[in-house]
Amino acid sequence: MKKFDVLKRITDVGVVAVVRAENEEQAEKIADACIKGGIPAIEITFTVPGAEKVIASLKQSFTKDELIVGAGTVLDSETARIAILNGAKYIVSPGFDLATAKLCNRYQVPYMAGCMTITEMIQAMEAGVDIIKVFPGSAFGPSYVKAVKGPIPQINLMPTGGVSLDNVDVWIKNGCVAVGVGSALTAPAKKDDYEGVTVLAKKFVEKVKQARLK
């Protein structure tokens, strides 16, 4: 899948599901629930033991039209390469790492680096980072996005942390191209309520859609 296609599919829906599953089976069930709810972008975090195996398993279980699997909490280029070799279509980090940016550019895999300050964001953009992950989003809130886009209108921002059904529309209206959502979306899975995850996924997708129309 080409880099442009991956980015377009993620931004078209506007929601990335951040999954911290306990095992491959749970990750597969959460992914299936999110896909049914209209969210194809599933980010498997490397805080999960054997995350690369979960990524490989998801790639086998779903078609490329159904799922866009990515790797999250990637701290270095070594982990990024492992993720890519196991099928990750995009890489997400809590911070910015130049070596990871170079590796992802080499293989034409989108890199979403976590930044908070304007200086970090500019450095990441200069290194070819496609989407800046505003992290932790809860530290400043949606108003920070509008402030950043004043001097840097061309920047592509995606907050993670602090995104909920109550404020997702504000993040989008303030200029974010997408949002990353973790427990606010996947919490029902802890009680084996995967239908609940699907319901929440549909609500997030609809809220993003409506926010873009206004």
Buried (B, 14 or more C-beta within 10 A) or exposed (E): EEBEEBBEBBBEBBBBBBBBBEEBEBBBBBBBBBBBBBBBBBBBBBEBEEBBBBBBBBBEBBEBEEBBBBBBBBEEBEBBBBBBEBBBBBBBBBBBBBEBBBBBBEEEBBBBBBBBEEEBBBBBBEBBBBBBBBBBBBEBBBEBBEEBBEEBEEBBBBBBBBBBBEBBBBBBBBBBBBBBBBEBBBEBBEEEBBEBBBBBBBBBBBBBBEBEEE
